[in-house]
Amino acid sequence: MIDVTHQINAVRRHVGSRVFKAGEAHVVSLSQTYDSTVEDVWDACTNPERIPRWFLPVSGDLRLGGKYQLEGNAGGTVERCDPPKGFTATWEFDGNVSWIELRLTPAAEGGTRFELDHIAPDDDEKWAQFGPGAVGIGWDMALIGLTLHLSSGAPVDPQEAMAWFGSEEGRRFVTLSSEGWYAASVADGEDEGVARARADRTTAAYTDTGEGES
């Protein structure tokens, strides 16, 4: 489906914190550069007809103040929209509320730099158990779809993708993604033992059950 090592190395992962919505929050950040225009990447990320070609079917009103729902996953409200530069939206899943922020900028080397922040409240229970990989791995998986779609223009077959993630190569991708988030967590100052335990639990949750949260 994709070159695992190349895709893992193409994504930059960072863990940090910031004051958001009047409270301290964890920030999980991913970035990748695509050989596409800012306008094309923006369309892929916001056009309800294109989003299912690489991510999930989406319904709702994808504009400022509108509500959206991803099939079988999160929903929320679009809180900021600045086309084609980025947007902010709530990410409401399993009774928890976090936020996503997308930024698109022209890359110095050409193409478009895609940057995504997933912002979770400091008291998020899943963070305490799983750390940044709980959402980080899910976004790493989503970026495979975006990478394939932008490189070919073709839609990604959901059944093929699901089968691949259950394969040996797919599990290797998840494990390497989890290790990347472990390293990012330690670089942010987390205790290595705590970070390792969280990463191991997250890897097991994704590879043993095939489930996880984007």
VEXTORKE-843843 format. One record per residue: residue number from 1; residue in three letters; x, y, z of N, C-alpha, C in turn. Coordinates in pm, whole numbers. Example, Ala and Ser with C-alpha at 12.3 -4.5 7.8 and 13.67 -1.06 7.14 Angstrom:
! residues 2
 nuvo bami    n.x    n.y    n.z   ca.x   ca.y   ca.z    c.x    c.y    c.z
    1  ALA   1319   -569    780   1230   -450    780   1320   -330    780
    2  SER   1285   -225    708   1367   -106    714   1290      3    787
! end
This chain:
! residues 214
 nuvo bami    n.x    n.y    n.z   ca.x   ca.y   ca.z    c.x    c.y    c.z
    1  MET     83   -121      0      0      0      0     87    126      0
    2  ILE    190    129     85    280    243     91    413    197    150
    3  ASP    520    270    117    652    241    173    651    286    318
    4  VAL    651    191    411    636    221    553    746    313    603
    5  THR    870    277    577    983    355    629    979    497    573
    6  HIS    952    511    444    949    644    382    840    731    444
    7  GLN    721    674    463    610    752    517    636    791    663
    8  ILE    689    698    742    721    730    881    820    845    887
    9  ASN    922    841    802   1025    945    804    978   1077    742
   10  ALA    873   1072    661    822   1193    596    744   1283    691
   11  VAL    697   1226    801    615   1300    897    700   1346   1014
   12  ARG    685   1472   1051    750   1526   1170    648   1525   1283
   13  ARG    688   1473   1398    599   1459   1513    653   1541   1630
   14  HIS    563   1612   1697    603   1696   1808    494   1694   1914
   15  VAL    536   1694   2040    443   1700   2153    476   1824   2235
   16  GLY    376   1898   2272    398   2017   2352    276   2051   2435
   17  SER    271   2173   2483    157   2220   2561    135   2367   2533
   18  ARG     15   2413   2561    -19   2554   2544   -144   2585   2622
   19  VAL   -166   2712   2646   -292   2754   2708   -394   2767   2597
   20  PHE   -505   2696   2611   -607   2694   2507   -742   2688   2574
   21  LYS   -832   2776   2529   -966   2783   2588   -956   2804   2739
   22  ALA   -866   2893   2778   -848   2934   2918   -799   2822   3008
   23  GLY   -735   2721   2950   -679   2614   3031   -556   2554   2967
   24  GLU   -477   2483   3047   -358   2416   2994   -401   2296   2910
   25  ALA   -332   2276   2798   -370   2168   2708   -247   2100   2651
   26  HIS   -260   1969   2620   -157   1895   2549   -175   1920   2399
   27  VAL    -64   1927   2327    -70   1948   2182      9   1839   2111
   28  VAL    -57   1766   2024      6   1664   1940     12   1721   1799
   29  SER    131   1734   1743    148   1800   1613    213   1707   1512
   30  LEU    159   1709   1389    218   1636   1277    235   1732   1161
   31  SER    340   1711   1084    356   1790    962    417   1704    853
   32  GLN    378   1732    730    430   1662    613    421   1755    494
   33  THR    518   1747    404    518   1830    285    470   1749    166
   34  TYR    376   1808     90    319   1741    -26    352   1816   -153
   35  ASP    370   1743   -261    400   1801   -391    270   1843   -459
   36  SER    197   1932   -392     69   1983   -441     57   2128   -401
   37  THR    -31   2202   -466    -52   2341   -431   -129   2352   -299
   38  VAL   -117   2467   -235   -194   2492   -113   -343   2477   -140
   39  GLU   -387   2528   -254   -529   2521   -288   -578   2377   -305
   40  ASP   -493   2292   -362   -532   2152   -382   -539   2077   -250
   41  VAL   -442   2101   -162   -444   2034    -31   -562   2084     51
   42  TRP   -590   2215     43   -705   2269    114   -834   2202     65
   43  ASP   -848   2188    -66   -968   2125   -121   -980   1980    -75
   44  ALA   -867   1908    -71   -869   1769    -27   -913   1758    119
   45  CYS   -881   1859    199   -909   1854    342  -1044   1914    381
   46  THR  -1109   1985    289  -1232   2055    324  -1350   2027    232
   47  ASN  -1325   1969    117  -1432   1939     23  -1501   1809     64
   48  PRO  -1630   1812     99  -1696   1690    144  -1700   1578     42
   49  GLU  -1678   1613    -86  -1674   1509   -188  -1536   1444   -195
   50  ARG  -1430   1516   -153  -1294   1460   -159  -1251   1395    -27
   51  ILE  -1299   1443     85  -1255   1389    215  -1273   1238    222
   52  PRO  -1385   1180    176  -1401   1035    182  -1303    959     92
   53  ARG  -1241   1027     -3  -1148    959    -92  -1018    921    -22
   54  TRP   -992    982     96   -869    949    167   -889    930    317
   55  PHE  -1007    974    368  -1028    967    514  -1158    893    544
   56  LEU  -1264    965    574  -1392    904    609  -1506    984    547
   57  PRO  -1620    919    520  -1736    995    476  -1773   1100    580
   58  VAL  -1813   1218    534  -1844   1328    626  -1978   1389    587
   59  SER  -2052   1429    687  -2180   1497    663  -2182   1625    745
   60  GLY  -2277   1712    714  -2290   1836    788  -2258   1957    703
   61  ASP  -2224   2066    771  -2203   2195    708  -2059   2239    730
   62  LEU  -1975   2220    629  -1832   2246    646  -1799   2393    615
   63  ARG  -1846   2479    703  -1814   2621    694  -1815   2679    835
   64  LEU  -1771   2804    848  -1761   2867    979  -1893   2858   1055
   65  GLY  -1885   2800   1175  -2003   2784   1259  -2082   2658   1230
   66  GLY  -2048   2589   1123  -2120   2468   1087  -2078   2347   1167
   67  LYS  -2164   2249   1173  -2134   2124   1243  -2108   2014   1142
   68  TYR  -2015   1925   1176  -1981   1814   1087  -1983   1684   1165
   69  GLN  -1989   1573   1092  -1982   1440   1153  -1909   1346   1059
   70  LEU  -1800   1288   1107  -1729   1186   1033  -1792   1051   1064
   71  GLU  -1817    972    962  -1887    845    980  -1808    753   1073
   72  GLY  -1871    714   1185  -1809    622   1279  -1697    681   1361
   73  ASN  -1683    815   1359  -1571    876   1431  -1619   1007   1494
   74  ALA  -1536   1109   1490  -1565   1233   1560  -1659   1323   1482
   75  GLY  -1716   1417   1553  -1793   1526   1496  -1753   1653   1568
   76  GLY  -1816   1764   1531  -1782   1887   1599  -1832   2010   1526
   77  THR  -1774   2124   1563  -1813   2253   1508  -1691   2324   1450
   78  VAL  -1707   2383   1334  -1599   2461   1273  -1595   2597   1343
   79  GLU  -1485   2627   1414  -1476   2749   1493  -1398   2860   1422
   80  ARG  -1311   2825   1332  -1235   2925   1255  -1211   2869   1116
   81  CYS  -1221   2955   1015  -1199   2909    878  -1134   3022    799
   82  ASP  -1014   2994    748   -938   3094    674   -882   3030    547
   83  PRO   -969   3006    447   -925   2937    326   -827   3021    245
   84  PRO   -723   2960    186   -688   2818    196   -578   2793    300
   85  LYS   -573   2878    404   -462   2870    499   -487   2775    616
   86  GLY   -612   2758    657   -634   2667    769   -770   2683    834
   87  PHE   -794   2599    933   -918   2606   1011   -896   2547   1150
   88  THR   -989   2577   1239   -994   2518   1372  -1133   2461   1392
   89  ALA  -1142   2341   1451  -1271   2279   1476  -1265   2198   1605
   90  THR  -1378   2185   1669  -1383   2093   1783  -1379   1951   1731
   91  TRP  -1330   1861   1816  -1321   1719   1782  -1388   1643   1897
   92  GLU  -1515   1608   1876  -1596   1550   1982  -1614   1401   1955
   93  PHE  -1558   1321   2048  -1555   1176   2026  -1565   1105   2160
   94  ASP  -1656   1009   2169  -1668    923   2287  -1685   1005   2416
   95  GLY  -1761   1112   2407  -1789   1194   2524  -1682   1294   2560
   96  ASN  -1574   1299   2483  -1464   1392   2510  -1459   1501   2402
   97  VAL  -1416   1619   2442  -1402   1730   2348  -1257   1775   2342
   98  SER  -1201   1775   2223  -1069   1831   2198  -1081   1918   2073
   99  TRP   -968   1963   2020   -972   2052   1904   -867   2011   1802
  100  ILE   -895   2042   1676   -795   2024   1572   -771   2158   1503
  101  GLU   -646   2185   1470   -609   2305   1395   -526   2264   1275
  102  LEU   -567   2305   1158   -493   2276   1035   -430   2404    983
  103  ARG   -302   2396    944   -233   2507    881   -168   2459    752
  104  LEU   -188   2533    644   -128   2501    515    -46   2621    469
  105  THR     81   2596    437    169   2704    392    255   2654    276
  106  PRO    296   2745    187    388   2704     82    521   2659    144
  107  ALA    572   2544    101    697   2493    153    814   2558     83
  108  ALA    923   2580    156   1041   2646     99   1096   2568    -19
  109  GLU   1086   2435    -11   1140   2351   -117   1039   2325   -227
  110  GLY    925   2389   -219    818   2368   -317    709   2280   -258
  111  GLY    591   2290   -312    480   2212   -260    415   2281   -142
  112  THR    347   2203    -60    269   2256     52    304   2185    182
  113  ARG    327   2263    285    351   2208    417    217   2196    490
  114  PHE    181   2074    525     59   2042    599     97   2029    746
  115  GLU     32   2105    832     57   2096    976    -75   2081   1049
  116  LEU    -84   1980   1134   -205   1955   1210   -174   1947   1358
  117  ASP   -245   2024   1438   -237   2015   1584   -365   1952   1635
  118  HIS   -351   1853   1723   -466   1799   1796   -446   1840   1941
  119  ILE   -539   1919   1992   -525   1984   2122   -622   1921   2221
  120  ALA   -568   1864   2328   -651   1794   2427   -635   1860   2564
  121  PRO   -744   1873   2640   -735   1932   2773   -635   1857   2861
  122  ASP   -575   1929   2954   -473   1873   3041   -524   1755   3123
  123  ASP   -654   1753   3154   -710   1647   3236   -769   1532   3154
  124  ASP   -735   1526   3027   -787   1421   2938   -747   1283   2990
  125  GLU   -845   1196   3016   -817   1064   3074   -739    974   2979
  126  LYS   -766    984   2849   -696    899   2754   -548    936   2747
  127  TRP   -517   1064   2767   -377   1105   2766   -304   1038   2882
  128  ALA   -365   1036   2998   -301    975   3115   -272    827   3092
  129  GLN   -358    760   3017   -340    617   2993   -253    586   2872
  130  PHE   -273    663   2764   -208    628   2637   -108    731   2585
  131  GLY   -109    853   2638    -17    954   2590    -52   1003   2450
  132  PRO     42   1068   2382     13   1130   2251    -22   1032   2141
  133  GLY     22    907   2154     -5    810   2049   -152    777   2032
  134  ALA   -234    804   2134   -377    773   2124   -440    841   2004
  135  VAL   -402    969   1982   -451   1038   1863   -346   1042   1754
  136  GLY   -217   1043   1796   -109   1056   1698   -105    943   1598
  137  ILE   -123    819   1643   -121    706   1551   -237    715   1453
  138  GLY   -354    753   1503   -469    767   1415   -445    868   1305
  139  TRP   -383    980   1340   -353   1080   1237   -243   1032   1144
  140  ASP   -145    959   1196    -45    901   1107   -110    809   1004
  141  MET   -208    732   1048   -279    643    957   -357    724    853
  142  ALA   -420    834    897   -496    917    805   -405    980    700
  143  LEU   -283   1017    741   -192   1082    647   -145    986    538
  144  ILE   -150    856    563   -124    761    455   -226    782    344
  145  GLY   -353    791    384   -458    811    285   -440    941    209
  146  LEU   -407   1049    282   -388   1178    215   -269   1173    121
  147  THR   -162   1108    163    -43   1095     79    -75   1022    -51
  148  LEU   -145    911    -40   -179    832   -159   -273    910   -251
  149  HIS   -371    977   -192   -468   1051   -273   -404   1168   -346
  150  LEU   -322   1245   -275   -260   1362   -338   -159   1322   -445
  151  SER    -97   1207   -427      5   1165   -524    -56   1109   -652
  152  SER   -179   1057   -642   -240    992   -759   -370   1057   -804
  153  GLY   -437   1125   -713   -568   1180   -743   -680   1078   -727
  154  ALA   -642    954   -709   -741    846   -699   -788    829   -555
  155  PRO   -908    775   -536   -955    746   -400   -886    624   -342
  156  VAL   -874    620   -211   -819    505   -142   -933    409   -111
  157  ASP   -916    283   -143  -1018    181   -118  -1022    151     32
  158  PRO  -1132    179    102  -1138    158    248  -1114     14    288
  159  GLN  -1167    -80    211  -1148   -222    245  -1002   -263    228
  160  GLU   -939   -212    122   -797   -241    101   -713   -181    214
  161  ALA   -747    -59    254   -673      6    363   -689    -72    493
  162  MET   -811   -114    523   -835   -188    646   -757   -320    647
  163  ALA   -757   -387    534   -682   -513    525   -533   -489    540
  164  TRP   -483   -380    485   -340   -350    494   -299   -321    638
  165  PHE   -380   -245    711   -346   -214    850   -349   -339    938
  166  GLY   -421   -442    894   -419   -568    968   -309   -662    927
  167  SER   -233   -622    824   -124   -706    775      3   -682    856
  168  GLU    105   -762    828    233   -746    898    292   -607    874
  169  GLU    285   -559    747    338   -427    715    256   -318    785
  170  GLY    126   -335    791     42   -237    859     72   -230   1007
  171  ARG     91   -345   1070    124   -347   1212    263   -288   1237
  172  ARG    353   -308   1141    486   -248   1154    476    -96   1147
  173  PHE    390    -46   1059    369     97   1050    318    153   1183
  174  VAL    217     88   1240    160    134   1366    266    133   1477
  175  THR    345     28   1481    449     18   1585    552    130   1570
  176  LEU    594    157   1446    692    263   1424    631    400   1454
  177  SER    505    419   1422    437    544   1457    434    560   1608
  178  SER    399    455   1680    395    461   1826    532    494   1884
  179  GLU    637    437   1825    772    469   1872    807    615   1845
  180  GLY    757    668   1733    779    808   1703    713    899   1805
  181  TRP    594    862   1849    525    943   1949    588    925   2087
  182  TYR    639    807   2113    715    788   2238    835    883   2241
  183  ALA    911    888   2131   1028    974   2125    989   1121   2138
  184  ALA    879   1160   2075    835   1299   2085    793   1334   2227
  185  SER    731   1239   2295    690   1262   2433    811   1281   2524
  186  VAL    910   1196   2507   1032   1206   2588   1103   1338   2558
  187  ALA   1107   1377   2430   1170   1503   2392   1099   1622   2457
  188  ASP    970   1607   2487    893   1713   2551    915   1715   2702
  189  GLY    990   1616   2754   1022   1616   2897    951   1510   2978
  190  GLU    873   1422   2913    804   1317   2988    905   1214   3040
  191  ASP    878   1159   3157    960   1052   3214    962    934   3118
  192  GLU   1080    878   3092   1092    771   2993   1008    649   3029
  193  GLY   1004    614   3158    925    499   3200    777    519   3177
  194  VAL    729    638   3211    588    669   3191    555    670   3042
  195  ALA    641    733   2963    620    740   2818    621    602   2756
  196  ARG    713    515   2802    722    380   2747    597    299   2778
  197  ALA    548    307   2901    428    232   2938    308    277   2855
  198  ARG    296    408   2836    186    459   2756    197    413   2611
  199  ALA    317    422   2556    338    381   2416    308    233   2397
  200  ASP    350    150   2491    324      7   2479    175    -23   2484
  201  ARG    102     47   2571    -43     27   2579   -109     71   2449
  202  THR    -63    181   2392   -121    232   2269    -94    138   2152
  203  THR     29     91   2141     64     -4   2034    -24   -127   2042
  204  ALA    -41   -180   2163   -123   -299   2182   -268   -272   2144
  205  ALA   -321   -153   2180   -461   -121   2149   -485   -118   1999
  206  TYR   -388    -69   1924   -405    -60   1779   -375   -193   1709
  207  THR   -272   -263   1752   -233   -384   1680   -311   -508   1724
  208  ASP   -357   -509   1849   -430   -627   1897   -577   -625   1857
  209  THR   -636   -504   1852   -780   -496   1824   -811   -428   1693
  210  GLY   -710   -359   1636   -735   -285   1513   -814   -160   1535
  211  GLU   -832   -120   1666   -911     -3   1695   -823    107   1747
  212  GLY   -871    228   1734   -800    342   1786   -879    466   1755
  213  GLU   -832    579   1803   -903    705   1780   -816    794   1694
  214  SER   -876    850   1590   -805    949   1510   -810   1082   1581
! end
